[in-house]
Amino acid sequence: MANTIENDNTFIGRSANGKGGITNATAIGANASVTQSNSLVLGNGVNVGIGTTEPQAQLHVQGGYLRRRRRPGNHSQVAERIGLSPAND
């Protein structure tokens, strides 16, 4: 890996890095590395929180999120609530 000089890359943190030849890529955090274009990497071996200041998992989303999927044999969509937060949030 080598901090690239291509367009629109951002590396923030000690030893944050990216693969040569990539563009529009961001690595944030100590030792974070990104290896493909149009990507965002948050940390290396860290927990990431959205809507929380104390993430308890690799990805902790406060309040969960909605996922849309197609019904089998049908073109209509259904929204499913997926809870990712611990039950005590």
C-alpha positions as CSV (number, residue, x, y, z in Angstrom):
1,M,0.0,0.0,0.0
2,A,1.1,3.5,-0.6
3,N,-0.7,6.8,0.0
4,T,-1.8,7.5,-3.5
5,I,-1.6,10.7,-5.4
6,E,-4.6,10.0,-7.6
7,N,-7.7,12.2,-7.5
8,D,-10.1,12.7,-4.7
9,N,-8.6,10.3,-2.1
10,T,-8.6,11.2,1.7
11,F,-6.5,9.4,4.4
12,I,-7.0,10.6,8.0
13,G,-5.2,9.0,10.9
14,R,-1.8,7.5,11.7
15,S,-0.7,5.2,8.9
16,A,-4.1,5.5,7.1
17,N,-3.4,4.4,3.5
18,G,-4.8,3.4,0.2
19,K,-4.0,1.1,-2.8
20,G,-2.3,2.8,-5.8
21,G,-4.6,3.6,-8.7
22,I,-7.8,4.1,-6.7
23,T,-9.9,7.3,-6.8
24,N,-12.6,8.8,-4.6
25,A,-11.6,6.7,-1.7
26,T,-11.4,7.5,2.0
27,A,-9.7,5.7,5.0
28,I,-10.3,7.1,8.4
29,G,-8.5,5.9,11.6
30,A,-5.2,4.6,12.7
31,N,-3.9,1.9,10.2
32,A,-7.2,2.1,8.2
33,S,-6.7,1.1,4.6
34,V,-8.9,1.3,1.5
35,T,-8.3,-0.9,-1.6
36,Q,-11.0,0.0,-4.1
37,S,-12.3,3.2,-5.6
38,N,-15.5,4.9,-4.5
39,S,-15.2,3.4,-0.9
40,L,-15.2,4.6,2.7
41,V,-13.3,2.6,5.4
42,L,-13.8,3.5,9.0
43,G,-11.0,2.2,11.2
44,N,-9.1,-1.1,11.4
45,G,-10.5,-3.5,14.0
46,V,-12.8,-0.9,15.5
47,N,-16.6,-0.5,16.3
48,V,-18.5,2.0,14.2
49,G,-21.6,3.8,15.6
50,I,-24.4,5.6,13.8
51,G,-26.5,7.6,16.2
52,T,-24.6,6.4,19.3
53,T,-21.4,7.5,21.0
54,E,-20.6,4.1,22.4
55,P,-20.9,1.4,19.7
56,Q,-21.1,-2.1,21.1
57,A,-20.5,-4.0,17.8
58,Q,-18.6,-3.6,14.5
59,L,-21.7,-1.8,13.2
60,H,-24.0,-0.4,15.8
61,V,-27.0,1.5,14.4
62,Q,-29.1,3.2,17.0
63,G,-32.8,2.5,16.3
64,G,-32.1,0.0,13.6
65,Y,-32.8,0.6,9.9
66,L,-35.3,-0.2,7.2
67,R,-34.6,-2.6,4.4
68,R,-36.7,-2.8,1.3
69,R,-37.0,-6.0,-0.6
70,R,-39.2,-7.5,-3.3
71,R,-41.9,-10.0,-2.4
72,P,-41.3,-13.4,-4.1
73,G,-43.3,-13.8,-7.3
74,N,-44.4,-10.2,-7.0
75,H,-43.1,-6.9,-8.1
76,S,-44.3,-5.0,-5.0
77,Q,-41.9,-4.0,-2.3
78,V,-42.1,-4.5,1.5
79,A,-40.2,-2.6,4.1
80,E,-38.6,-4.7,7.0
81,R,-37.4,-3.1,10.2
82,I,-34.0,-4.6,11.0
83,G,-32.9,-4.0,14.6
84,L,-29.1,-3.8,15.0
85,S,-28.9,-2.0,18.4
86,P,-28.7,-3.9,21.7
87,A,-32.1,-4.4,23.3
88,N,-31.3,-1.9,26.1
89,D,-30.8,1.1,23.8
